[in-house]
Amino acid sequence: MWFDSWSDIFRTLIIGSASYLTLVLVLRASGKRTLSQLNAFDFVVTVALGSTFATILLSTDVTWAEGFAALGLLASMQFLVAFVSSRWQGARALVTSEPVTLLREGALQTAEMRKNRLSESEILQAVRSSGCGDLAQVATVVLETNGTLTVITTDRYGDGSAMKGVVNNR
């Protein structure tokens, strides 16, 4: 339980170092989008990369070459999906959700909240976290494609041009 063998420790150190360098190279080659977490799909890829790295590091059943192939496959698939979804609306709709308005001009949008399984207290928490204490000062709260809540106050709303593509927007 506490110690198996020195060879297992040396394997972990050697394969771990090689795998770490490989992961850094794969991430550099695949670009910033791979870890951007712009949407749920990006988040899943980030988690999968971490899980794959851990498996390479700790499982004696997985060789470095298999791990390299797995990391490369994940990064390549993420690149391909991002490439396709950035060019074709239909593919984008399959991979990402649309941002949605949950609060508009101080009024909760209960149908959208139910659809997205969010409670009033979660919306109010986001408003408070933004430093606002009065719902009348909130122009909108948007559930973004990555799951974060964006609070825009009335004095910061401007012409609303950034709200393009937001479901249930004015």
N, C-alpha and C positions, 0 to 999 in steps of 0.2 A: 504494500500500500504506500509506503513512504519512499521506497527506493527499489528499482528493478535491476538496472545494470548501467554501467558507464557507457556502454555502446548505444543504448537508447538515448541517453543524454547527449552524447556526441552527435548522433543522427539528428536529433531535434535542433541542435545548434547549427549544424552544417546545412541541413535541408531548410531550416527556418531562415537562415541568412540568404541562401540562394533564392528561396521563394519570395522573401521580402524584396530583394533586388528585382526579381522578375515582376512582381506586382507593381513596383514603382515604374519600371519600363513599360509595362502594359498600359498603365494609367497615363503616362506621358504620351505614348503613341496614340491612345484612343481619344485624347482631348479632354477638355474641361467638362464637357457635358456628361461624361461617365459618372462623375460624382456630384452633379449639380442638384439632384433631387428636385427638379422642376415639377415633377408629377409623381404619382404613385408608382408608375413603371420604373422611373429613375431610382426611386427609393428601394424598390425590390432588387434592382441590379446591384446597388450599393451593399445591401445586406447579403446578397448571394456572393459577391466578391469576398466579403469578410468571412462568410461561412466556408467558402472554398479555401481561402488562405488558412483558416484554422484546421481544416481537414488535412491539407497538405502538411502542415506543421506537426500535427499530432498523430495522424494515422500512418502506421507502418505499412498498411495495405495500398497506399497511394504513393506512386513514385513522383519524383520531381517533374518528369516529362509529362505525366498524366495531369498533374496540377497545372503546369504551364499551359497545356492544351485547354484545360477547363477555364482558366483565367482568360486566355485568349479568346475562347469561344464566347464567354459572357460579354467581354468588351466588344467583340465584333458584332454580336447580336444586338447589343445596345446601340452601337453605331448605326447599324442597318435600320433598326426600328426608328431611331431619331431622324435619320436621313429620309426615309420614306414618309414618316409622319410630318416632316417639315415641308414636304412638297405636295402631298395629297390630303385633302380635307377628310376624305373617308377613312383613311388610315389613322389620321390624327384623332378622329372621333372614337376609334376602337381602342386607342392607347391612353388617351387623356380624357378627363372629364372637363366640363366647362365651369368657369367660375360662376357663382350664384350669389345674388343679393339675399341676405338674411334679415337685414334691418334697413329700412328706408325712411329717411326723414323722421327718425325717432320711433317708428312703428315696426314691431316685429313682423316678419313674414312667416307666419306659423306653418303654412303649407310647405314652404321650402325647408323650414327647420325640421319638420316631420320627415320629409323626403330624404333629408341628409342626416337624420338621427341625431340632431343637436337640440339641446335644451336651452331654455331662456337663460338659465344661470351661466351657461358657457358663453353665450353672446355677451351677457353683462360683464363677465370676467374679462373678455377681450376689450370691451369698452373701457373698463377701469384700468386695465394694463396699459392702455394707450395714454392714460393720464387724463381722461375725460370723466367727469362725474355726472353729466347731465345728458340724457338721451336726446333732448331737444337740440343739442349742439352737434349731434351726429348726423351727417348726411347719409352715410351708408356703412354697413358692415358686409364685407364680401368673403365668402368661403372660397379660397383660391384653389387652383388645381392640385396643389401639393398638400392641401389640408389645413393650411394656416388661415387665420382670420385677420383680415385687413380692415382697420377702422379708419374712415375718412371723415373728418369733421366738416361742418358746413363752411367754415372759413378757409378750408384747404381744398374744397371740391372743385372750384373753378368752373370751367365749362363742361366738365365731366367727360372729356375726350378719352381719358384713360379707362372709362367704363365700357368701351366697345367690346362686344362679345360676352358681356356678363349677363347671365340669365336673370330675368325678372327685374331688369334695370329700367326704372322710370318708364 
